[in-house]
Amino acid sequence: MNTSQNDLEKRLETARRLARLAGKSTLEHFQRADLSFEKKEDASPVTIADQNAEKIIRKGLKEEFPDDGIIGEEFGTEEGTTGFNWIVDPIDGTKAFIAGVPLFGTMIGVEKDGKSRLGVVYIPGLDEMISAAEGQGAWYERPHHDPVRAQVNKTASLADGVMVTSQVSTFNKRNATQGFLELEERSFVTRTWGDCYGYMLVATGRAVAMIDPMMSIWDAAALQPIMEESGGTFTSWTGESTIYSGDGIGTNGLVLEEILEVCRKYPMPKS
């Protein structure tokens, strides 16, 4: 099935608008002393801000694309009939949000025929956005600047670049702590400016790689088109270009094989 540019352009415009609207709604709760959270079945935290933001996105999607499917982190799956599936993470980086650190983001991706076709990441605490659609490039927006084409850097090795991740202890969940230490040793500098913000750093040329040992489909869907349209890569730990592997590596392309050389030693544990 062909996906027309017009189909993507209409959905990209909606994704950008709803990501900004939902993302800004989270700021009503951000850094508030009375913010509370609950733990879900998988022990990950959720706040009223996560839930409200996803409700805003779902309401907007049902108004504009009522026949599309929706997959959201907080409220599950609604089947559609068009072949387009919206994949939503209302707050990626909820732990950062709870801690009052502005590096969390609202993520919206659109999948069709097994591949993510467009993605938007909005960082409300910084008012920065990166968005991309297949064949249309990736674009970076920040306050007081015109939008610019997002482009990965040309750094050829980890030894000269910044590598980022979210939480080092997550590597232990797949028995890959030694792998992280090896990558850290190879890198010029390693930081945990992670979650979706880490991928934004790679797509805009400020880091060479962002690595996730564990991730869900809503963590990945927006990222594949952004990384690829900015000239980089988004793959599994085995090097496959997919949002379904349960892990992720975003790179400038030039350091991918160096990272895969390490990551391939640590297969995903069988559930």
C-alpha positions in Angstrom: 0.0 0.0 0.0 1.3 3.4 -0.9 1.4 6.2 1.6 0.9 9.5 -0.1 2.8 12.6 0.8 -0.5 14.4 1.3 -1.6 11.8 3.8 1.6 12.3 5.8 1.5 16.1 5.5 -2.0 16.3 7.0 -1.1 14.0 9.8 2.2 15.7 10.5 0.5 19.1 10.9 -2.0 17.5 13.4 0.8 15.7 15.2 2.8 18.9 15.6 -0.2 20.9 16.9 -1.4 18.2 19.3 2.1 17.5 20.7 2.6 21.2 21.4 -0.9 21.5 23.0 -0.6 18.4 25.1 3.0 19.1 26.0 2.2 22.6 27.3 -0.6 21.1 29.4 2.0 19.2 31.4 3.6 22.4 32.5 0.5 23.1 34.7 1.8 20.3 36.9 5.5 20.7 36.4 7.7 21.6 39.4 4.6 21.8 41.7 5.2 20.8 45.3 1.9 18.9 45.4 2.6 16.7 42.4 2.0 13.1 43.2 2.4 9.9 41.1 1.3 6.3 41.1 3.2 3.2 40.0 1.8 1.1 37.2 1.9 -2.7 36.9 5.4 -2.5 35.4 6.5 -0.2 38.3 6.9 2.8 36.0 5.5 6.1 37.4 2.4 7.9 36.0 1.0 11.3 36.9 -2.2 13.2 36.2 -0.1 15.2 33.7 0.6 12.0 31.7 -3.0 11.1 31.6 -4.4 14.6 30.8 -1.9 15.0 28.0 -2.9 11.7 26.4 -6.5 12.6 26.7 -5.9 15.9 24.8 -4.1 14.0 22.0 -6.8 11.3 21.7 -9.6 13.9 21.6 -7.9 15.8 18.8 -7.2 12.6 16.8 -10.8 11.4 17.1 -12.0 14.8 15.8 -9.6 14.9 12.8 -8.9 11.3 12.0 -11.7 9.3 13.6 -10.9 6.1 11.5 -7.2 5.9 12.4 -6.0 3.6 15.1 -4.5 4.9 18.3 -1.9 3.2 20.6 -1.2 5.1 23.8 1.0 4.4 26.8 -1.7 5.3 29.3 -5.0 4.3 27.7 -4.2 1.4 25.4 -5.2 0.6 21.9 -8.2 1.6 19.7 -8.4 -0.2 16.4 -8.8 1.8 13.2 -9.7 1.0 9.6 -7.4 3.2 7.5 -4.1 1.4 8.2 -2.7 4.5 10.0 -1.9 4.0 13.7 -1.0 6.9 15.9 1.4 5.9 18.7 1.5 8.3 21.6 3.7 8.8 24.7 2.3 11.8 26.5 5.3 12.2 28.7 8.5 10.4 27.8 10.8 10.8 30.8 8.2 10.9 33.6 10.9 10.4 36.2 12.6 13.6 34.9 9.2 15.3 35.0 8.6 14.2 38.6 12.1 15.4 39.6 11.4 18.8 38.1 14.0 18.4 35.3 12.8 19.9 31.9 14.2 17.2 29.6 10.9 15.2 29.3 8.9 15.3 26.1 5.6 14.6 24.4 6.0 12.1 21.5 3.7 11.3 18.7 4.4 8.8 15.8 2.3 7.5 13.0 2.9 3.9 11.8 1.6 2.3 8.6 2.4 -1.0 7.0 4.8 -1.9 9.8 7.0 1.2 9.6 6.9 4.5 11.4 6.2 7.2 8.8 6.3 10.4 10.8 7.3 11.6 14.3 7.2 14.6 16.5 9.0 15.2 19.8 8.1 18.3 21.8 10.1 19.3 24.9 7.7 21.6 26.7 10.1 22.7 29.4 12.4 24.1 26.8 9.8 24.8 24.1 11.8 22.9 21.6 10.4 20.6 18.9 11.8 18.3 16.3 9.5 16.7 13.7 9.9 14.6 10.5 7.9 12.8 7.9 9.1 10.3 5.4 10.8 12.0 2.5 10.3 15.5 4.0 13.4 15.9 6.2 13.5 16.6 9.9 13.0 20.1 11.3 14.1 21.6 14.6 12.4 24.5 16.2 13.4 26.5 19.3 12.3 29.9 20.8 13.5 33.0 19.0 14.9 31.1 16.0 13.6 30.2 12.6 13.0 26.4 12.0 16.2 24.8 10.7 16.8 21.5 9.0 17.9 18.9 11.6 21.1 17.2 10.7 23.3 14.7 12.5 27.0 15.5 12.9 29.9 14.0 10.9 31.8 12.7 13.9 33.3 9.4 12.8 34.1 7.7 16.1 32.8 7.5 19.7 36.2 8.7 20.8 35.4 12.2 19.5 31.7 12.3 20.4 29.0 12.5 23.1 27.1 9.3 23.9 23.9 9.6 25.9 21.5 7.2 27.6 18.6 7.5 30.1 19.5 5.4 33.1 22.6 3.3 33.4 21.0 0.7 35.6 18.7 -0.3 32.8 21.6 -2.0 31.1 21.7 -4.4 33.9 18.2 -5.6 33.0 19.6 -7.3 29.9 22.9 -8.2 31.6 24.7 -5.5 29.6 26.3 -3.3 32.3 29.7 -4.3 31.0 28.7 -3.3 27.5 27.8 0.2 28.8 31.2 0.5 30.5 32.9 -0.5 27.3 30.9 2.1 25.3 31.6 4.7 28.0 35.3 3.9 27.8 35.3 4.4 24.0 33.4 7.7 24.1 34.8 11.2 24.5 32.1 11.8 27.1 28.9 10.0 28.3 25.9 11.7 29.8 22.4 10.6 30.9 20.6 13.4 29.1 18.3 10.7 28.0 14.8 9.8 27.0 13.5 11.5 23.9 15.8 14.5 24.5 18.8 12.3 23.9 17.6 11.4 20.5 16.9 15.1 19.8 20.6 15.8 20.7 21.7 13.2 18.1 19.3 14.4 15.4 20.5 18.0 15.8 24.2 17.1 15.8 25.1 17.6 19.5 25.6 14.0 20.3 26.7 11.0 18.2 24.6 8.3 19.8 21.7 7.6 22.2 21.2 4.1 23.5 18.2 2.4 25.1 18.5 -1.1 26.5 14.8 -1.3 27.0 12.0 0.6 25.3 8.3 0.3 24.3 6.7 1.0 21.0 5.5 4.4 22.2 9.1 5.2 23.1 10.3 4.4 19.6 7.6 5.3 17.1 8.3 9.0 16.8 12.1 8.5 16.8 12.7 6.3 13.7 11.5 8.9 11.1 13.3 11.7 13.0 16.6 9.9 13.1 16.4 8.7 9.5 15.3 12.1 8.1 18.0 13.9 9.9 20.6 11.7 8.2 21.1 9.2 11.0 19.9 5.8 12.0 17.4 4.2 14.4 17.9 0.5 14.9 17.6 -2.3 17.3 20.6 -3.7 19.2 21.1 -6.1 16.3 21.1 -3.4 13.7 17.6 -3.8 12.3 15.6 -0.7 11.4 12.5 -1.2 13.5 10.3 0.2 16.3 9.3 -3.2 17.5 12.5 -4.7 19.0 12.1 -3.5 22.6 15.4 -1.6 22.5 16.9 1.2 20.5 20.0 2.9 19.2 19.9 6.3 17.5 23.2 7.4 15.8 24.7 9.7 13.3 25.2 6.7 11.1 29.0 6.9 11.3 29.3 5.3 14.7 26.6 2.7 14.3 28.9 -0.2 13.6 31.2 0.6 16.5 28.2 0.6 18.8 26.7 -2.6 17.3 30.0 -4.4 17.8 29.4 -4.0 21.5 25.6 -4.2 21.7 25.3 -7.4 19.7 27.1 -9.2 22.5 24.1 -8.7 24.7 20.9 -10.3 23.3 17.5 -9.3 24.7 16.6 -11.7 27.6 13.8 -14.0 26.8 10.6 -13.1 28.8 
